[in-house]
Amino acid sequence: MTAIQIYALIAIALSTSAVYWIAYRNGFSNGRAEGYSEGYDVGGCAGFQDGMDEGKAIQRSDNWEEIRNLEHTLNQARDQHKKLYAHYERALAASKLGEPARQTLLDIAEKLRIAAATFNALRTGKAITRETTTLRDQALAMADLLKSVEIKVDAKVEIAPGSSFLRTDDAKKASLYFQQEHQANATTTQKTVGGAA
């Protein structure tokens, strides 16, 4: 968890306990006051106990709603944390691929080009030539994604002093990964919706 998420979790826990305590004290004092006045008016202590019970029941119903809302907020924060951690793991795995993987993909693309030319020369069929050419294009596209590019970060990444959760180069790699993923998603959406231009 990041420092911000830890602080948010602590803040949620403290605010939950503060709300619970305030509601408890308020319900307790209201119940005592109503029970005392009712018992005093009737002339006995039976009304006091009924007022106490009624006050506690009101307090429980008020607290239940707030606790349910806070638990819902906490569950949403946990889900968001899981999503962000999954993105982080994908970005970390993508950052480990480098120039050797790119060279391997370029070699595969070259071999597929030679295979497509061979299939075309032997006239074995247009389908197998088309498939080989498609695979070559995909290998070249993946190699292009791994190509070293200068990282341009649109948003400023600030690391709090004393924080050792994220190094600057890791932040740049993650930023590059998400930019490439956004471009890939935009291309896929374009092909799906309107077709290639």
C-alpha positions as CSV (number, residue, x, y, z in Angstrom):
1,M,0.0,0.0,0.0
2,T,1.2,3.5,-0.7
3,A,1.6,6.1,2.1
4,I,-1.5,7.9,0.9
5,Q,-3.6,4.8,1.0
6,I,-2.4,4.0,4.5
7,Y,-3.2,7.5,5.7
8,A,-6.7,7.2,4.1
9,L,-7.3,3.9,5.8
10,I,-6.2,5.3,9.2
11,A,-8.4,8.4,8.6
12,I,-11.4,6.1,7.7
13,A,-10.9,4.0,10.8
14,L,-10.5,7.1,13.1
15,S,-13.5,8.8,11.6
16,T,-15.6,5.6,12.0
17,S,-14.7,5.3,15.6
18,A,-15.3,9.1,16.2
19,V,-18.7,8.9,14.6
20,Y,-19.6,5.8,16.6
21,W,-18.5,7.3,19.8
22,I,-20.4,10.6,19.2
23,A,-23.5,8.7,18.2
24,Y,-23.2,6.4,21.3
25,R,-22.8,9.3,23.7
26,N,-25.6,11.3,22.1
27,G,-28.0,8.3,22.1
28,F,-27.0,7.4,25.6
29,S,-27.6,10.9,27.0
30,N,-30.9,11.3,25.0
31,G,-32.1,7.9,26.3
32,R,-31.2,8.8,29.8
33,A,-32.9,12.2,29.6
34,E,-36.1,10.8,28.1
35,G,-36.2,7.8,30.4
36,Y,-35.6,10.0,33.5
37,S,-38.3,12.5,32.5
38,E,-40.8,9.8,31.6
39,G,-40.1,7.9,34.9
40,Y,-40.3,11.2,36.8
41,D,-43.6,12.1,35.2
42,V,-45.1,8.6,35.8
43,G,-43.7,8.5,39.3
44,G,-41.5,5.4,39.1
45,C,-38.4,4.0,37.6
46,A,-40.1,1.7,35.0
47,G,-40.3,4.6,32.5
48,F,-36.6,5.3,33.0
49,Q,-35.6,1.8,31.9
50,D,-38.0,2.0,28.9
51,G,-36.5,5.3,27.9
52,M,-33.0,3.8,28.2
53,D,-33.9,0.9,26.0
54,E,-35.6,3.1,23.4
55,G,-32.6,5.4,23.3
56,K,-30.2,2.5,22.8
57,A,-32.4,1.1,20.0
58,I,-32.4,4.5,18.2
59,Q,-28.7,4.8,18.6
60,R,-28.1,1.3,17.2
61,S,-30.2,2.1,14.1
62,D,-28.4,5.4,13.5
63,N,-25.0,3.7,13.9
64,W,-25.9,0.8,11.7
65,E,-26.5,3.1,8.7
66,E,-23.3,5.0,9.1
67,I,-21.3,1.8,9.7
68,R,-22.8,0.3,6.5
69,N,-21.8,3.4,4.5
70,L,-18.3,3.4,5.9
71,E,-17.8,-0.3,5.2
72,H,-19.0,0.3,1.6
73,T,-16.5,3.1,1.2
74,L,-13.7,0.9,2.6
75,N,-14.6,-1.9,0.2
76,Q,-14.5,0.6,-2.7
77,A,-11.0,1.7,-1.6
78,R,-9.9,-1.9,-1.4
79,D,-11.2,-2.7,-4.9
80,Q,-9.4,0.4,-6.2
81,H,-6.2,-0.7,-4.5
82,K,-6.4,-4.1,-6.2
83,K,-6.9,-2.6,-9.6
84,L,-4.0,-0.2,-9.2
85,Y,-1.8,-3.0,-7.9
86,A,-2.7,-5.1,-11.0
87,H,-1.7,-2.2,-13.2
88,Y,1.5,-1.9,-11.3
89,E,2.4,-5.5,-11.8
90,R,1.7,-5.3,-15.5
91,A,3.8,-2.2,-15.8
92,L,6.6,-3.9,-13.9
93,A,6.5,-6.9,-16.1
94,A,6.5,-4.8,-19.3
95,S,9.4,-2.7,-18.0
96,K,11.5,-5.9,-17.7
97,L,11.3,-6.5,-21.4
98,G,14.1,-4.7,-23.1
99,E,16.4,-4.6,-26.1
100,P,17.1,-8.4,-26.1
101,A,13.4,-9.1,-26.4
102,R,13.0,-6.5,-29.1
103,Q,15.9,-8.1,-31.1
104,T,14.3,-11.5,-30.7
105,L,11.0,-10.2,-32.1
106,L,12.9,-8.5,-35.0
107,D,14.6,-11.9,-35.8
108,I,11.2,-13.6,-35.7
109,A,9.7,-11.0,-38.1
110,E,12.6,-11.5,-40.5
111,K,12.2,-15.3,-40.4
112,L,8.5,-14.9,-41.1
113,R,9.2,-12.5,-44.0
114,I,11.5,-15.2,-45.5
115,A,8.8,-17.9,-44.9
116,A,6.1,-15.7,-46.6
117,A,8.3,-15.2,-49.6
118,T,9.0,-18.9,-49.8
119,F,5.4,-19.8,-49.6
120,N,4.6,-17.2,-52.2
121,A,7.3,-18.5,-54.5
122,L,6.2,-22.1,-54.1
123,R,2.6,-21.1,-54.7
124,T,1.4,-23.1,-51.7
125,G,-1.6,-20.9,-51.2
126,K,-2.5,-17.3,-50.5
127,A,-4.0,-18.1,-47.1
128,I,-0.7,-19.4,-45.6
129,T,1.2,-16.5,-47.1
130,R,-1.4,-14.0,-45.7
131,E,-1.2,-15.6,-42.2
132,T,2.6,-15.5,-42.3
133,T,2.6,-11.9,-43.3
134,T,0.1,-11.1,-40.6
135,L,2.2,-12.8,-37.9
136,R,5.3,-10.8,-39.2
137,D,3.4,-7.5,-38.9
138,Q,2.3,-8.4,-35.3
139,A,5.9,-9.3,-34.4
140,L,7.1,-5.9,-35.8
141,A,4.4,-4.1,-33.9
142,M,5.4,-5.7,-30.6
143,A,9.1,-4.9,-31.4
144,D,8.1,-1.3,-32.0
145,L,6.4,-1.2,-28.6
146,L,9.7,-2.3,-27.0
147,K,11.8,0.3,-28.9
148,S,13.7,2.7,-26.7
149,V,11.9,6.0,-26.8
150,E,12.5,9.2,-24.9
151,I,10.0,9.3,-22.1
152,K,7.8,12.4,-22.1
153,V,5.8,12.7,-18.9
154,D,2.8,15.0,-19.1
155,A,2.1,15.0,-15.3
156,K,4.7,15.8,-12.8
157,V,5.6,12.9,-10.6
158,E,6.6,14.1,-7.1
159,I,8.0,11.7,-4.6
160,A,7.7,12.7,-1.0
161,P,11.0,13.1,0.9
162,G,11.7,10.0,2.9
163,S,9.4,7.9,0.7
164,S,11.0,4.7,-0.6
165,F,7.9,3.3,-2.3
166,L,8.5,4.4,-5.9
167,R,11.7,5.3,-7.6
168,T,11.7,8.0,-10.3
169,D,12.8,5.6,-13.0
170,D,10.1,3.2,-12.0
171,A,7.6,6.1,-12.3
172,K,8.8,7.0,-15.7
173,K,8.6,3.3,-16.9
174,A,5.1,3.1,-15.5
175,S,4.1,6.3,-17.2
176,L,5.5,5.1,-20.5
177,Y,3.7,1.8,-20.2
178,F,0.3,3.5,-19.5
179,Q,0.9,5.9,-22.5
180,Q,1.6,2.9,-24.8
181,E,-1.4,1.0,-23.4
182,H,-3.6,4.1,-24.0
183,Q,-2.4,4.3,-27.6
184,A,-3.0,0.6,-28.1
185,N,-6.5,0.9,-26.7
186,A,-7.2,3.9,-28.8
187,T,-6.1,2.1,-31.9
188,T,-8.2,-1.0,-31.0
189,T,-11.2,1.2,-30.4
190,Q,-10.7,3.0,-33.7
191,K,-10.4,-0.3,-35.6
192,T,-13.5,-1.7,-33.8
193,V,-15.7,1.4,-34.2
194,G,-14.7,3.0,-37.5
195,G,-12.1,0.8,-39.0
196,A,-8.6,1.7,-40.0
197,A,-8.3,5.1,-41.8
